[in-house]
């Protein structure tokens, strides 16, 4: 009777394991996405894994979790496939995210797409999970296809975007155009303005931009570009833009020697330190990744000194074209490429910046109430996740019914083969 026991065990316990597997909600590996921290949700928009994606995902930071099973949630997809762009959270309502620039595309199948720059700005309402295309006054048409940029937004709702390049396809001549202008978007009036920079200001792309409380934007790394040649920017000389006077300056930096790079990440701590992670060196001929970094460097913006902290714990792998955000004392890294051959990942890593330790668990302090999400979910991602739950329950019930049917069939096959027991029931033949 052991086969029957196995069947009954599957009927009782199997569906819950199948249900667990079916209901896994995990994004596929990707890189080149943009991201924003909204309350206790770390959002990721688009990205690429061979072809661009229009997916929206977020990690829920309102509860503790292990990095091996992060609390992923999907949200309403974007109007277009998206990559190599930038996003800013509105300080006006702390819930609207503006996506600016980037390579936008129309996805025609699972393997094909084409670039289509329908709009250079998209607005995502995280309260209602709705996407809109804002009407912009005085838009700079040369910004239409701008990408490989990073924007910052000040407390008054003004977005600053520097440089970047444009890209339509590999058949255009030149393939890229490089820019050194400062573009601003005032989200309170949806008015665009462009400031042309002097030739002494180099064109940059693939950098990080960090806004300090005093109004200075610190640009680290990236690539200086022209239609003739490109070269990595020297991290020893930090370019700084003053958002109050609209002037540039160069900050000579001392301390540890940090290798130049692009597509790294940067977060600002409360004491004025900028922590960067990863990044890559690219082949100047092919444009592909030549080397990916896995180091951590800290720039003190009070003394303009680089330092390399002693880090403990199991290190994160090399990462580039990834995302990073600082929540409480945790620097959270997600997605990205880890080598010239591994161009897409979907893992997350957490650095505790209090003692510079890599940790495997995200812990919410138990002595105080965790910060709650400020947005009302309405018919947004909460409903979206609930629908996934109902579908999963339906599938699970279907599996249970199927298992019962299969167990009955298995029982009669077993009975007829071995002829060890005779069970007489109405409407059946006795054996």
TASULVEN-V632983 format. One record per residue. RES is the residue in three letters. NEAR is the number of other C-alpha atoms within 10 Angstrom. Layout:
RES/NEAR, RES/NEAR
//
This chain:
UNK/10, UNK/7, UNK/12, UNK/16, UNK/12, UNK/12, UNK/18, UNK/17, UNK/12, UNK/17, UNK/20, UNK/13, UNK/11, UNK/16, UNK/20, UNK/17, UNK/12, UNK/15, UNK/18, UNK/12, UNK/11, UNK/14, UNK/16, UNK/13, UNK/14, UNK/14, UNK/17, UNK/14, UNK/18, UNK/25, UNK/27, UNK/29, UNK/28, UNK/25, UNK/27, UNK/21, UNK/22, UNK/20, UNK/18, UNK/19, UNK/21, UNK/22, UNK/24, UNK/22, UNK/25, UNK/26, UNK/30, UNK/21, UNK/16, UNK/12, UNK/18, UNK/28, UNK/26, UNK/21, UNK/21, UNK/20, UNK/22, UNK/23, UNK/18, UNK/18, UNK/23, UNK/17, UNK/14, UNK/15, UNK/16, UNK/15, UNK/15, UNK/11, UNK/12, UNK/18, UNK/17, UNK/17, UNK/20, UNK/20, UNK/21, UNK/18, UNK/17, UNK/20, UNK/16, UNK/22, UNK/25, UNK/28, UNK/25, UNK/24, UNK/26, UNK/25, UNK/27, UNK/25, UNK/23, UNK/22, UNK/16, UNK/12, UNK/12, UNK/15, UNK/21, UNK/21, UNK/23, UNK/24, UNK/22, UNK/27, UNK/29, UNK/31, UNK/26, UNK/28, UNK/21, UNK/19, UNK/18, UNK/9, UNK/8, UNK/9, UNK/9, UNK/11, UNK/15, UNK/15, UNK/18, UNK/15, UNK/17, UNK/14, UNK/16, UNK/23, UNK/19, UNK/19, UNK/20, UNK/19, UNK/17, UNK/22, UNK/17, UNK/18, UNK/20, UNK/16, UNK/18, UNK/13, UNK/14, UNK/14, UNK/13, UNK/16, UNK/13, UNK/12, UNK/18, UNK/14, UNK/9, UNK/9, UNK/19, UNK/19, UNK/21, UNK/27, UNK/25, UNK/23, UNK/25, UNK/26, UNK/22, UNK/20, UNK/23, UNK/18, UNK/11, UNK/12, UNK/20, UNK/22, UNK/22, UNK/23, UNK/22, UNK/24, UNK/27, UNK/31, UNK/23, UNK/22, UNK/19, UNK/18, UNK/12, UNK/9, UNK/7, UNK/9, UNK/10, UNK/13, UNK/13, UNK/18, UNK/15, UNK/21, UNK/24, UNK/23, UNK/20, UNK/17, UNK/19, UNK/22, UNK/23, UNK/18, UNK/19, UNK/11, UNK/12, UNK/16, UNK/15, UNK/17, UNK/14, UNK/17, UNK/12, UNK/11, UNK/18, UNK/10, UNK/8, UNK/8, UNK/16, UNK/19, UNK/22, UNK/27, UNK/26, UNK/27, UNK/27, UNK/22, UNK/25, UNK/20, UNK/21, UNK/18, UNK/11, UNK/9, UNK/15, UNK/20, UNK/22, UNK/20, UNK/20, UNK/28, UNK/26, UNK/28, UNK/24, UNK/23, UNK/23, UNK/16, UNK/11, UNK/6, UNK/9, UNK/15, UNK/15, UNK/21, UNK/24, UNK/17, UNK/19, UNK/22, UNK/16, UNK/17, UNK/21, UNK/19, UNK/21, UNK/16, UNK/16, UNK/9, UNK/9, UNK/11, UNK/11, UNK/16, UNK/13, UNK/12, UNK/13, UNK/12, UNK/18, UNK/14, UNK/14, UNK/14, UNK/13, UNK/16, UNK/16, UNK/18, UNK/26, UNK/23, UNK/29, UNK/26, UNK/24, UNK/26, UNK/20, UNK/19, UNK/17, UNK/10, UNK/9, UNK/14, UNK/21, UNK/21, UNK/21, UNK/19, UNK/24, UNK/24, UNK/31, UNK/28, UNK/21, UNK/20, UNK/11, UNK/13, UNK/8, UNK/8, UNK/9, UNK/13, UNK/19, UNK/14, UNK/17, UNK/24, UNK/19, UNK/16, UNK/19, UNK/18, UNK/19, UNK/21, UNK/23, UNK/18, UNK/17, UNK/9, UNK/12, UNK/17, UNK/16, UNK/22, UNK/17, UNK/15, UNK/13, UNK/9, UNK/16, UNK/13, UNK/12, UNK/11, UNK/15, UNK/19, UNK/15, UNK/18, UNK/31, UNK/30, UNK/27, UNK/28, UNK/26, UNK/24, UNK/20, UNK/20, UNK/17, UNK/13, UNK/15, UNK/20, UNK/22, UNK/18, UNK/20, UNK/24, UNK/27, UNK/30, UNK/25, UNK/26, UNK/18, UNK/13, UNK/10, UNK/11, UNK/21, UNK/24, UNK/19, UNK/15, UNK/18, UNK/21, UNK/23, UNK/24, UNK/23, UNK/21, UNK/17, UNK/9, UNK/12, UNK/17, UNK/17, UNK/19, UNK/19, UNK/17, UNK/15, UNK/19, UNK/14, UNK/16, UNK/11, UNK/7, UNK/6, UNK/7, UNK/9, UNK/14, UNK/12, UNK/12, UNK/16, UNK/14, UNK/16, UNK/12, UNK/14, UNK/11, UNK/12, UNK/17, UNK/20, UNK/17, UNK/13, UNK/15, UNK/15, UNK/11, UNK/12, UNK/16, UNK/13, UNK/11, UNK/14, UNK/19, UNK/17, UNK/13, UNK/17, UNK/21, UNK/15, UNK/13, UNK/18, UNK/21, UNK/14, UNK/13, UNK/19, UNK/17, UNK/13, UNK/13, UNK/21, UNK/14, UNK/12, UNK/14, UNK/18, UNK/11, UNK/12, UNK/16, UNK/17, UNK/12, UNK/9, UNK/9, UNK/10, UNK/11, UNK/10, UNK/11, UNK/10, UNK/10, UNK/8, UNK/6, UNK/6, UNK/8, UNK/9, UNK/9, UNK/11
//
